[in-house]
Amino acid sequence: MGRWPMPSQWNARNAVRAGTEGLLDVLHPVLVLGRGARCLAGRGRAWWERTPRERRGPTLFVVAACAVLLWLLPYGPPLAALGLLGATAWYGRRGAAGATLRAAPTDVQRARLQALYEALVPYFALDGDPRPEPLYAYDGHWERAFEEFAFRDGRISGLLLRYPASFRDGELAERLRVEQLLAAKTGRGREYRFCWDEECNLLEMTALEPLPTGIHAQPFVTAPGETVLGFTDGCEVHRTVPVHFAGESAPRDVPPVVWRTGARSTEQHLLAVGTPGSGTSSLLRSLALQALCGGDVLIVDGDGGGEFASFAARCGVLGVESTLPGALAALEWAARETERRLLETSRARQRGEGAPEDVRRPLWVLVDRPAALSCLAGTEGWADPQELLRVPLRHGRAAGVIVAVAEQFDGMDELGEAVLTHTRARVVLGAVSPEQAGAVLGEAPQTGPAPDAPPGRGFARLGEGPVLRLQVPATPDPMDETAGEAQRSAVRALLPEPVRAPAHAPAQETAGVPAPLPPAGQAT
């Protein structure tokens, strides 16, 4: 039990260990004989290699003569077999005894464990404890409380400790104090997962491996209505998708964070909040590239920096607006389009028919930095663009409209009530504190990313689910010269074709091309 709604690895290891011990008890004789046979074979091979070459022939002759003699003697073969079986069991038993010995920690590791134990004493020790040897005491030893431990690169990477029943493990503040201490004493710059077993008074700490960062934009294997936000730990998501890494030819299976949209989704809309340069715009570009595979996209760039100019005048892109008048017109059209889709769906159901094809095609509304647009609209005396999002946010699930909003932490206070209420899929990017992330996600992660976390690194939470670590695929602006060429080429390869053929193309090549969609800046 704990803040992470997932089973403790300690409980899982207990179940696996119990099953393994039962299987080993059944197969113990076979394992002993196999271990002894391997030991005898190794000794025989070593003896043969030590024998000089000129003596190997006579030695083989003597061995063959003894084998023939045993064959001719009464009860010779059974006695030889029993003798070989006894020697095999003897050497196998010695190997089993040696295998049960546990490697003792080194002096350096003992010192680290003792220092951690002494740091925990003020948190777990009970004043006036009448027990002669309490779990935590200033003159105590770490072996009293630490059940299991593991080291990686000289630092503690795993720990299972027992704490007294008097500790108030049901209070979040008390648990946070212990978690912050463990994270500081076992090594900063890493992320940890803590599992509290309140029934058994056990705390398990695990240092998590860094998430992969070499994943660029590419087509992902997903079902209709599924979108990959990024990638996370294998212990938290029991599903993988094949992914190509930069510089590798063969794909690898990586667990994704999948966001599901559609009529049955409970997290139809998304809000991503991050620090400057953390990758929120990159996340919106990744969503746009995936959405264009089966839907239409309307992009509003509130920052006005041209981050989405590469999507302009592309098939499936209804518009890319970076000015206040264009953004207001586009969002007003999105609200009317949502109402039209609802009306068409209602009429089709009354006739006993399915929704029209244009209504079933998803419409994605991607808004970057809406707080900047709201601030500008307020100074100009115009309508708040966020209020125009109220209809798509409230009725988007029934109308097939998905809204994704990206904002920075300094603009969080400017977000409207409609955006905060209806965006149940949440993403936090950047090196932020657990408290800052918890204000967006609704539940604080146990540790935050390292200060030198790469762009696209953060956390995600879908509805009331667990907080997942997240690494967004690298999806830079194709016209950003500071980004890697391989990453920009991957984005360019996924962009749809332009709605108009180049002016220098021959006339016969443009014949038969269907009528293009409205150019960027015009939403119809």
Secondary structure, 3 states (H helix, E strand, C coil): CCCCCCCCHHHHHHHHHHHHHHHHHHCHHHHHHHHHHHHHHHHHHHHHHHCCHHHHHHHHHHHHHHHHHHHHCCCHHHHHHHHHHHHHHHHHHHHHHHHCCCCCCCHHHHHHHHHHHHHHHHHHCCCCCCCCCCCCCCCCCHHHCEEEEEEECCEEEEEEEECCCCCCCCCHHHHHHHHHHHHHHHCCCCEEEEEEECCCCEEEEEEECCCCCCEECCCCCCCCCEEEEEECCCCCCCCCEEECECCCCCCEEECEEEEECCCCCCCCCEEEEECCCCCHHHHHHHHHHHHCCCCEEEEEECCCCCCCHHHCCECCEEEEECCHHHHHHHHHHHHHHHHHHHHHHHHHHHCCCCCCHHHHCCEEEEEECHHHHHHHHHHHCCCCHHHHCHHHHHHHHHHCEEEEEEEEHHHHHHCCHHHHHHCCEEEEECCCCHHHHHHHHCCCCCCCCCCCCCCCEEEEEECCCCCEEEECCECCCCCCCCCCHHHHHHHHHHCCCECCCCCCCCHHHHCCCCCCCCCCCCCC
